[in-house]
Amino acid sequence: MDHSDLLFLVEDIGKGNVLDSEMLEGCSVAAHELDDMDEVMAANVAAHVFQELYGHIVQSIKGDQADPDEGIWTGKVEEFDFRITRNDDGDLIVDFLIRQ
């Protein structure tokens, strides 16, 4: 997959991805650890989801922020920003964003 295909996919299906047990299968972070993730764990979760969604082998990750009390984690996967947030139903949602 070339870079333009990846950009298109991230723009198309990059937002609103619910973290559930099926999505986390094979991830180094277990479902029971999600609520207390630090920024490194969040980056690993985002990289796993990115790879599952897009079939792209992730080479570069960086966790920037982790605030479990507020339910927000941010960082970078490849050249994309990620944001994990908790919605009103208590689900964790992963969004991948194209940097402007």
C-alpha positions in Angstrom: 0.0 0.0 0.0 1.4 3.3 -1.0 1.3 6.5 1.1 -1.6 8.1 -0.8 -3.7 4.9 -0.2 -2.9 5.1 3.5 -3.9 8.7 3.6 -7.2 8.0 1.9 -8.0 5.1 4.3 -7.1 7.2 7.4 -9.3 10.0 6.1 -12.1 7.6 5.3 -12.2 5.3 8.4 -9.8 6.9 10.8 -12.3 8.2 13.3 -14.7 6.5 15.7 -13.1 3.1 16.0 -14.4 1.5 19.2 -11.8 -0.5 21.2 -13.4 -3.8 22.0 -12.0 -7.2 22.8 -12.0 -8.3 19.2 -10.0 -5.2 18.1 -7.5 -5.8 20.9 -6.9 -9.5 20.1 -3.2 -10.0 19.9 -2.4 -6.6 21.4 0.3 -6.3 24.1 -2.1 -4.3 26.3 -4.9 -6.3 27.8 -8.5 -5.0 27.9 -8.4 -4.8 31.7 -5.4 -2.4 31.5 -7.0 0.2 29.2 -8.4 2.4 32.0 -4.9 2.9 33.5 -2.8 3.1 30.4 0.2 5.4 30.4 1.3 7.1 27.2 3.5 4.2 26.1 0.7 1.7 26.5 -1.7 4.0 24.6 0.8 4.3 21.7 1.0 0.5 21.6 -2.8 0.1 21.5 -3.0 2.8 18.8 -0.3 1.0 16.7 -2.1 -2.3 17.1 -5.4 -0.8 16.0 -3.7 1.0 13.1 -2.1 -2.2 11.9 -5.5 -4.1 12.2 -7.5 -1.5 10.4 -5.1 -0.7 7.6 -2.9 -3.8 7.3 0.2 -1.5 7.6 3.2 -2.6 9.6 3.8 0.2 12.0 7.5 1.3 12.3 7.1 4.5 14.5 5.0 5.2 17.5 5.2 7.9 20.3 2.9 8.5 23.2 2.4 12.1 24.1 -0.2 12.4 26.8 -2.0 10.1 29.2 -4.8 11.3 31.4 -6.8 8.3 32.6 -8.9 10.4 34.9 -10.1 12.6 32.0 -10.1 9.6 29.6 -7.8 11.0 27.0 -4.6 9.6 25.5 -2.7 11.1 22.5 0.4 10.5 20.4 1.6 9.6 17.0 1.6 6.4 14.9 3.7 6.7 11.8 3.0 10.3 10.5 -0.5 10.3 11.9 -1.7 11.7 15.2 -3.9 9.5 17.4 -6.4 10.3 20.1 -8.1 7.8 22.4 -11.0 9.1 24.3 -13.9 7.8 26.4 -17.4 8.4 25.0 -20.6 8.9 27.0 -21.3 5.2 27.0 -17.9 4.5 28.6 -16.3 3.0 25.4 -12.8 3.9 24.4 -12.7 5.4 20.9 -9.6 5.6 18.7 -9.3 8.4 16.1 -6.4 8.7 13.7 -5.9 12.2 12.4 -3.9 13.5 9.4 -1.5 16.2 10.5 -2.2 19.6 8.9 
